[in-house]
Amino acid sequence: MALLLKTHFKLAKTAIKENRTRSFLTCLGIAIGVASIILILSLMGSISNLVKNEISEIGSDLIVVRPSSTKDSVTSIVEELTSSNTFQKSNLSLNDVSTISKLEDVAAVAPISISVNTVDSEKNNFTSVPILGTNEDFVKIEPVAFKFGSFINKNTGEKTVVLGSTLSLALFNTINSTVGKTVTIMGEKFMIIGVLDEIDKSINFDNIDFDNALIMDIESLDKLTGSTQIQQINIKANNTDSLSKVSTEIKDALIESKHGDENFTVSYGDDITHPASSLFTVVSGMLTAVATISLVVGGIGVMNIMLVSVAERNHEIGVRKAVGASSRNILMQFLFEALILSILGGIFGLVLGYILAFLISIITPFAPHISAEIVLITLATTFCVGIIFGIYPAIKAATKNPIESLKHYR
């Protein structure tokens, strides 16, 4: 059996070498589809790792409460993308923050409320600046570093803000002397009391680009905008060994305060993901579908080339059958050839996909994500493509009449 497989491999190798250009173009069709899938899986894995690493750095005592939706994810995402006022859809409130903070096993509670507005300085003004409303517990939960100044607290007053490093540079053309200066938001002046050190994490579980954000007390934001909708509540537990127990306590307390309305989710550990993870999932699913179509087209290319090869090698098939080769031997010979073309294309696509992922990582924070699962999925997929699209030409070759085949010459 081993000798027979070795013979099939040698015959397939010889046939591929005799038609190098045609074989290369066939492999290229498979490679493009595989490279597309590899690139998508690598980016998704990188995003997931970024968030997991950030949560690991923060600590194992983090619990996150977010609003939930009763609609399916696709409908929710479409509405989120098409809505002009997405931030008004949250069902969390300051009352929920107060309810959680009263629990015995909770060490700190920081609400996350986002409002987008224009920020003016004495030199520049910028529209669509993310304004983060939170409280002094925020720095107890997330270890943000300060370039200058300090964070907001009860002693700093209502009219104080903290700037991200990039926003500070954009508004004042510097980050060295902005503490003590003022910015204007919706006609109200606020004094800058701190500038964050560069964080460079636009992808995080808070879904906030802190380098470009302005931070103020959530009650000040409520007075400024007239209403506060909380998109997320970050919680630090006292005991890291009982996160499940604390999460249950939080859930029960919120259900009671909301009179039985369970319109929120409580997450901890690996369950904490990026707030837009559903969006990433849907987008990656759509891109994977497109890449799969490309892979199917590559598979059709394999079948087409194999049919041409069968037609060109009629005489060879007749000679092999005349000297004792069975239909099964002929089928295996051509199926082996299709499998080799497909697997070569898969390996080429695997390398190409990771090269593209590496090039993208140079200009983005998404480092290439390589895993054994991705490699195995790639090889298994290309193996299946070779079987599915190679079986028909192989059967056609195996069922040829040897006498009729011997009449054909190349």
C-alpha positions as CSV (number, residue, x, y, z in Angstrom):
1,M,0.0,0.0,0.0
2,A,2.8,2.4,0.9
3,L,4.6,1.6,-2.3
4,L,1.4,2.3,-4.3
5,L,0.9,5.6,-2.6
6,K,4.5,6.5,-3.3
7,T,4.0,5.6,-7.0
8,H,0.8,7.8,-7.1
9,F,2.8,10.7,-5.6
10,K,5.6,10.4,-8.1
11,L,3.2,10.3,-11.0
12,A,1.3,13.3,-9.7
13,K,4.6,15.1,-9.1
14,T,5.8,14.4,-12.7
15,A,2.5,15.6,-14.2
16,I,2.6,18.8,-12.2
17,K,6.3,19.5,-13.3
18,E,5.4,19.0,-16.9
19,N,2.9,21.8,-16.7
20,R,4.6,24.2,-14.3
21,T,2.8,27.4,-15.4
22,R,-0.6,25.8,-15.5
23,S,-0.1,24.2,-12.1
24,F,1.2,27.4,-10.6
25,L,-1.8,29.4,-11.7
26,T,-4.1,26.7,-10.4
27,C,-2.4,26.8,-7.0
28,L,-2.6,30.6,-7.1
29,G,-6.4,30.4,-7.3
30,I,-6.5,28.3,-4.1
31,A,-3.8,30.5,-2.4
32,I,-5.8,33.7,-2.8
33,G,-8.8,32.3,-1.1
34,V,-6.7,30.7,1.7
35,A,-4.7,33.9,2.2
36,S,-7.9,35.9,2.6
37,I,-9.2,33.6,5.3
38,I,-5.8,33.5,7.1
39,L,-5.7,37.3,7.1
40,I,-9.2,37.6,8.5
41,L,-8.5,34.9,11.2
42,S,-5.2,36.5,12.1
43,L,-6.7,40.0,12.5
44,M,-9.6,38.7,14.6
45,G,-7.2,36.7,16.8
46,S,-5.0,39.8,17.2
47,I,-8.0,41.9,18.3
48,S,-9.0,39.3,20.8
49,N,-5.5,39.0,22.2
50,L,-5.2,42.8,22.6
51,V,-8.3,42.9,24.8
52,K,-7.3,39.8,26.7
53,N,-3.8,41.1,27.4
54,E,-5.3,44.4,28.6
55,I,-7.7,42.7,31.0
56,S,-4.8,40.6,32.2
57,E,-2.7,43.7,32.9
58,I,-5.6,45.3,34.8
59,G,-6.1,42.3,37.0
60,S,-8.3,39.3,37.6
61,D,-10.7,41.3,39.8
62,L,-12.5,43.1,37.0
63,I,-16.3,42.8,36.4
64,V,-18.1,44.7,33.6
65,V,-21.8,45.5,33.4
66,R,-23.1,46.4,29.9
67,P,-26.6,46.9,28.5
68,S,-28.1,44.0,26.6
69,S,-30.3,43.8,23.6
70,T,-33.3,41.6,23.0
71,K,-32.8,41.9,19.3
72,D,-30.5,39.6,17.2
73,S,-27.0,40.8,16.8
74,V,-27.2,41.6,13.1
75,T,-30.3,43.8,13.6
76,S,-28.6,45.6,16.6
77,I,-25.4,46.2,14.7
78,V,-27.3,47.6,11.7
79,E,-29.2,49.9,13.9
80,E,-26.1,51.0,15.7
81,L,-24.3,51.8,12.5
82,T,-27.3,53.7,11.0
83,S,-28.4,55.5,14.2
84,S,-27.4,59.2,14.7
85,N,-27.7,58.9,18.4
86,T,-26.4,55.5,19.4
87,F,-25.4,56.6,22.9
88,Q,-29.0,57.2,23.9
89,K,-29.8,53.5,23.7
90,S,-28.2,52.3,27.0
91,N,-30.5,51.3,29.8
92,L,-27.8,51.7,32.6
93,S,-28.0,54.7,34.9
94,L,-26.4,56.4,37.8
95,N,-28.8,54.7,40.1
96,D,-27.3,51.4,39.0
97,V,-23.8,52.7,39.8
98,S,-25.1,53.6,43.3
99,T,-26.7,50.2,43.8
100,I,-23.5,48.4,42.9
101,S,-21.3,50.6,45.1
102,K,-23.3,49.6,48.2
103,L,-22.4,45.9,47.9
104,E,-20.0,44.7,50.5
105,D,-17.7,42.8,48.1
106,V,-17.2,45.7,45.7
107,A,-14.1,47.8,46.1
108,A,-14.6,50.4,43.3
109,V,-17.3,51.3,40.7
110,A,-16.5,53.5,37.6
111,P,-19.3,54.3,35.1
112,I,-18.4,54.9,31.5
113,S,-20.5,57.4,29.7
114,I,-19.6,58.7,26.2
115,S,-20.7,61.9,24.6
116,V,-19.3,63.2,21.3
117,N,-19.0,67.0,21.1
118,T,-16.9,70.0,19.9
119,V,-14.0,71.1,22.1
120,D,-12.6,74.6,21.7
121,S,-9.2,76.0,23.0
122,E,-7.6,79.3,22.7
123,K,-5.8,78.1,19.6
124,N,-7.8,75.3,18.0
125,N,-11.2,73.6,18.0
126,F,-12.0,70.0,17.2
127,T,-15.4,68.4,16.4
128,S,-16.4,64.8,17.3
129,V,-14.2,64.6,20.4
130,P,-15.1,61.6,22.6
131,I,-15.9,63.0,26.1
132,L,-15.7,60.4,28.8
133,G,-17.9,60.8,31.9
134,T,-16.7,58.8,34.9
135,N,-15.7,59.2,38.5
136,E,-12.6,59.1,40.7
137,D,-12.8,55.3,41.0
138,F,-11.8,55.0,37.4
139,V,-8.1,55.2,38.2
140,K,-8.5,52.5,40.9
141,I,-9.7,50.1,38.3
142,E,-7.6,51.0,35.3
143,P,-3.9,52.0,35.8
144,V,-3.8,55.0,33.6
145,A,-0.5,57.0,33.8
146,F,-0.3,60.8,33.9
147,K,2.2,62.9,32.0
148,F,1.2,66.0,34.0
149,G,-1.3,66.8,36.7
150,S,-3.8,64.5,38.4
151,F,-7.2,62.9,37.9
152,I,-10.6,64.3,38.6
153,N,-12.0,63.8,42.2
154,K,-14.5,65.4,44.6
155,N,-12.0,68.1,45.6
156,T,-11.2,69.3,42.1
157,G,-14.7,70.7,41.5
158,E,-17.2,70.3,38.6
159,K,-15.4,72.4,36.0
160,T,-12.3,70.3,35.6
161,V,-11.2,67.9,32.9
162,V,-8.3,65.6,31.9
163,L,-7.0,65.4,28.3
164,G,-5.5,62.6,26.4
165,S,-2.0,63.2,25.1
166,T,-2.9,63.4,21.4
167,L,-5.9,65.7,22.1
168,S,-3.8,68.0,24.2
169,L,-1.2,68.3,21.4
170,A,-4.0,69.0,18.9
171,L,-5.7,71.6,21.0
172,F,-2.6,73.5,22.3
173,N,0.2,72.2,20.0
174,T,1.9,71.0,23.2
175,I,1.4,68.7,26.2
176,N,4.0,70.4,28.5
177,S,2.1,73.5,29.6
178,T,-1.6,72.7,29.2
179,V,-2.4,72.1,32.9
180,G,-4.2,75.1,34.2
181,K,-5.5,76.2,30.8
182,T,-9.2,76.0,29.8
183,V,-11.3,74.5,27.1
184,T,-14.8,75.3,26.1
185,I,-17.5,72.7,25.6
186,M,-21.1,73.7,24.7
187,G,-20.4,77.3,25.9
188,E,-19.0,76.1,29.3
189,K,-15.4,76.6,30.3
190,F,-13.5,73.8,32.0
191,M,-10.0,73.9,33.5
192,I,-7.5,71.2,32.6
193,I,-6.0,69.5,35.7
194,G,-4.2,66.6,34.0
195,V,-2.8,65.2,30.8
196,L,-2.6,61.4,30.4
197,D,0.6,59.7,29.2
198,E,0.4,58.2,25.8
199,I,-1.5,54.9,25.9
200,D,-1.7,54.0,22.3
201,K,-4.5,51.5,22.8
202,S,-7.3,52.4,20.4
203,I,-8.7,48.9,20.7
204,N,-9.6,48.1,24.3
205,F,-12.5,46.6,26.3
206,D,-13.8,50.1,27.1
207,N,-14.0,51.0,23.3
208,I,-12.3,54.3,24.0
209,D,-9.3,55.9,22.4
210,F,-7.9,57.5,25.5
211,D,-5.2,59.4,23.6
212,N,-7.9,61.4,21.8
213,A,-10.4,61.6,24.6
214,L,-11.4,64.3,27.2
215,I,-12.4,63.0,30.6
216,M,-14.7,64.8,33.1
217,D,-16.8,63.9,36.1
218,I,-20.0,62.1,35.0
219,E,-22.2,64.4,37.0
220,S,-20.7,67.4,35.2
221,L,-21.3,65.6,31.9
222,D,-24.9,65.0,33.0
223,K,-25.4,68.7,33.7
224,L,-23.7,69.7,30.5
225,T,-25.7,67.5,28.1
226,G,-28.9,67.3,30.1
227,S,-28.9,63.5,30.2
228,T,-26.5,60.7,30.9
229,Q,-26.6,57.3,29.4
230,I,-24.0,54.9,30.7
231,Q,-22.6,52.5,28.2
232,Q,-20.6,50.4,30.7
233,I,-19.9,50.0,34.4
234,N,-16.4,48.8,35.4
235,I,-16.2,47.2,38.9
236,K,-13.3,46.1,41.0
237,A,-14.0,43.2,43.4
238,N,-12.5,42.9,46.8
239,N,-11.9,39.2,46.5
240,T,-10.5,37.8,43.2
241,D,-11.3,34.2,44.3
242,S,-15.1,34.8,44.3
243,L,-15.8,36.8,41.1
244,S,-18.7,34.4,40.3
245,K,-20.3,35.1,43.7
246,V,-19.8,38.9,43.3
247,S,-21.2,38.8,39.8
248,T,-24.3,37.0,41.0
249,E,-24.7,39.6,43.8
250,I,-24.4,42.5,41.3
251,K,-26.9,40.8,39.0
252,D,-29.4,40.2,41.8
253,A,-29.1,43.7,43.1
254,L,-29.6,45.3,39.7
255,I,-32.6,43.1,38.9
256,E,-34.2,44.1,42.3
257,S,-33.5,47.8,41.7
258,K,-34.9,47.6,38.1
259,H,-38.0,45.7,39.4
260,G,-37.2,42.5,37.7
261,D,-36.0,43.9,34.4
262,E,-32.9,42.0,33.4
263,N,-31.8,44.2,30.5
264,F,-28.1,44.0,31.2
265,T,-25.2,41.6,31.2
266,V,-22.6,41.0,33.9
267,S,-19.2,39.7,32.7
268,Y,-15.8,38.8,34.1
269,G,-12.6,37.0,33.1
270,D,-12.5,35.7,29.5
271,D,-16.1,36.7,29.0
272,I,-15.1,40.3,28.9
273,T,-14.7,41.2,25.3
274,H,-14.5,44.4,23.2
275,P,-17.9,46.1,23.2
276,A,-18.0,45.9,19.4
277,S,-17.1,42.2,19.4
278,S,-20.4,41.4,17.8
279,L,-19.6,43.9,15.0
280,F,-16.2,42.2,14.5
281,T,-17.9,38.8,14.4
282,V,-20.4,39.8,11.8
283,V,-17.9,41.7,9.6
284,S,-15.4,38.9,9.8
285,G,-18.2,36.4,9.0
286,M,-19.1,38.4,5.9
287,L,-15.4,38.7,4.8
288,T,-14.9,35.0,5.4
289,A,-17.9,34.2,3.2
290,V,-16.4,36.3,0.5
291,A,-13.0,34.6,1.0
292,T,-14.8,31.2,0.9
293,I,-16.3,32.1,-2.5
294,S,-12.8,32.9,-3.7
295,L,-11.7,29.5,-2.4
296,V,-14.5,27.8,-4.2
297,V,-13.5,29.5,-7.4
298,G,-10.0,28.2,-6.9
299,G,-11.4,24.8,-6.4
300,I,-13.3,25.0,-9.7
301,G,-10.0,26.0,-11.2
302,V,-8.5,22.8,-9.9
303,M,-11.4,20.7,-11.3
304,N,-11.1,22.5,-14.7
305,I,-7.4,21.8,-14.9
306,M,-7.8,18.2,-13.9
307,L,-10.5,17.7,-16.6
308,V,-8.1,19.1,-19.2
309,S,-5.3,16.8,-17.8
310,V,-7.6,13.8,-18.1
311,A,-8.5,14.7,-21.7
312,E,-4.8,15.2,-22.6
313,R,-3.7,11.9,-21.0
314,N,-6.2,9.5,-22.6
315,H,-3.5,7.5,-24.1
316,E,-1.6,7.2,-20.8
317,I,-4.8,6.0,-19.1
318,G,-5.4,3.4,-21.8
319,V,-1.8,2.1,-21.5
320,R,-2.0,1.9,-17.7
321,K,-5.2,0.0,-17.9
322,A,-3.8,-2.3,-20.6
323,V,-0.9,-3.4,-18.4
324,G,-3.2,-4.2,-15.4
325,A,-3.9,-0.9,-13.6
326,S,-7.4,-1.0,-12.0
327,S,-10.0,1.8,-12.2
328,R,-9.2,2.4,-8.5
329,N,-5.5,2.9,-9.3
330,I,-6.4,5.5,-12.0
331,L,-8.9,7.3,-9.7
332,M,-6.3,7.5,-6.9
333,Q,-3.6,8.8,-9.4
334,F,-5.7,11.7,-10.5
335,L,-7.2,12.4,-7.1
336,F,-3.6,12.5,-5.7
337,E,-2.7,15.1,-8.3
338,A,-5.7,17.3,-7.4
339,L,-4.9,17.0,-3.7
340,I,-1.3,18.0,-4.2
341,L,-2.3,21.0,-6.2
342,S,-4.8,22.0,-3.6
343,I,-2.5,21.5,-0.6
344,L,0.4,23.4,-2.4
345,G,-2.0,26.2,-2.9
346,G,-3.1,26.1,0.7
347,I,0.6,26.2,2.0
348,F,1.3,29.1,-0.4
349,G,-1.8,30.9,0.8
350,L,-0.9,30.3,4.4
351,V,2.5,32.0,3.9
352,L,1.0,34.8,1.8
353,G,-1.7,35.4,4.4
354,Y,0.8,35.8,7.2
355,I,3.0,38.0,5.1
356,L,0.0,40.3,4.5
357,A,-0.8,40.2,8.2
358,F,2.7,41.2,9.1
359,L,2.7,44.1,6.6
360,I,-0.6,45.3,8.1
361,S,0.9,45.0,11.6
362,I,3.5,47.6,10.7
363,I,0.9,50.3,10.3
364,T,-1.7,49.0,12.8
365,P,-1.5,47.7,16.4
366,F,-2.7,44.2,15.2
367,A,0.2,41.8,15.5
368,P,-0.1,38.7,13.4
369,H,-1.9,35.9,15.3
370,I,-0.4,32.5,14.5
371,S,-2.0,29.4,16.1
372,A,-1.9,25.7,15.4
373,E,-5.7,25.7,15.0
374,I,-5.5,28.2,12.1
375,V,-2.8,26.1,10.4
376,L,-4.8,22.8,10.9
377,I,-8.0,24.5,9.7
378,T,-6.2,25.7,6.6
379,L,-4.7,22.3,5.7
380,A,-8.0,20.5,6.4
381,T,-9.9,23.0,4.2
382,T,-7.5,22.7,1.3
383,F,-7.6,18.9,1.7
384,C,-11.4,19.0,1.4
385,V,-11.3,21.3,-1.6
386,G,-8.9,18.9,-3.3
387,I,-11.2,15.9,-2.6
388,I,-14.4,17.7,-3.6
389,F,-13.2,19.3,-6.8
390,G,-10.8,16.5,-7.7
391,I,-13.2,13.5,-7.4
392,Y,-15.2,14.2,-10.5
393,P,-12.2,14.4,-12.9
394,A,-10.7,11.3,-11.1
395,I,-13.9,9.3,-11.6
396,K,-14.1,10.4,-15.2
397,A,-10.5,9.1,-15.8
398,A,-11.1,5.9,-13.9
399,T,-14.2,5.0,-16.0
400,K,-12.6,5.5,-19.4
401,N,-12.7,2.6,-21.8
402,P,-9.1,1.4,-22.2
403,I,-9.6,0.5,-25.9
404,E,-11.0,3.9,-26.8
405,S,-8.3,5.6,-24.7
406,L,-5.5,3.8,-26.6
407,K,-6.7,5.4,-29.8
408,H,-5.8,8.9,-28.6
409,Y,-2.3,10.3,-28.9
410,R,-1.0,13.6,-27.6
